[in-house]
Amino acid sequence: MKSRPIRVHLGDIDAIKLGMHRFDLRDPYYIVLTISWPMFFALAVSFYLTANLCFALAYFAVPGCINNARPGVFLDHFFFSIETLATVGYGVMSPANIYGHIVASTEIIFGLMSMAVITGLVFTRFSRPRSRLMFSRVAVVGPYDEYNALMLRVVNERHGTVAEASARLTLLRRTHLPNGKILRRFIDLQLERPSTPVISLSWNLIHRIDEQSPFWGTTAADLERDGGMLIASIKGYDESISASVVARQTYPARNVLFDHEFIDVVDQLPTGEVVLDVARFHDAVPVVRAIT
């Protein structure tokens, strides 16, 4: 069977895979965990109805195996299957012979096992740890000490802390080889502070642009021409949910603002309390340089 193109979202980049199938039935656990919630519930309901339909056909195939089931009425056997699978048993219909008892016993065992599996899948989907680290929508290149620096920032949206956090910043850009071919390369960018003991409010990721930096002499036009993109990732231990979390953000060239700087969103009250203005967290303004 011919496979269809598969679109994969990699942050702000859309990739297309060829020669692969959308769903690999050899890995059903991955399929169930990655489909959307509406598709998951639709799959669970379809499985439930199909199972009841199969057992109803088994009852219907042998007339008289269910007490008080009207002969030739399939719905009676179908609803008896639902009651048996759910272990409800209203007492109106019941197995009438050994065949009915065998099928009903089989259905009860199948129902207990399938409900345990579905319950486990629902719990797994709910319990997967997700970070609530929010990255700034843009990265900026602006003055920092005696050099320029590439900067972005991240804030913890939960009202707790992320402990032992470490960050990584990578530049993805096209490189033209001497033979005329184009190669996409990942270049790790050195951060001023690649780790922090705790993220409680915000954290600025800063890459100093000096002679050793891949950004040295790079302009916005150069980054756009080379298809440059930044990939920022942070991992740490979220104490609110007692689990390790990973957060990632991509910045295409259009979201890297040269000669800009972030608005300061951290202030301190006379009482000593620190204030973080998340409403202006993404705001950046052009750098105002002194006229000499």
Secondary structure, DSSP 8 states (H G I E B T S, - for coil): -----EEEEETTEEEEE-S--SS-TT-HHHHHHHS-HHHHHHHHHHHHHHHHHHHHHHHHTSTTSEET--TT-HHHHHHHHHHHHTT---SSSEE-SHHHHHHHHHHHHHHHHHHHHHHHHHHHHHHS----EEE-S-EEEEEETTEEEEEEEEEE-SSS-EEEEEEEEEEEEEEE-TTS-EEEEEEEE--S--EEEEESSEEEEEEEESTTSTTTT--HHHHHHTT-EEEEEEEEEETTTTEEEEEEEEEEGGGEEETEEE---EEE-TTS-EEE-GGGTT-EEE------
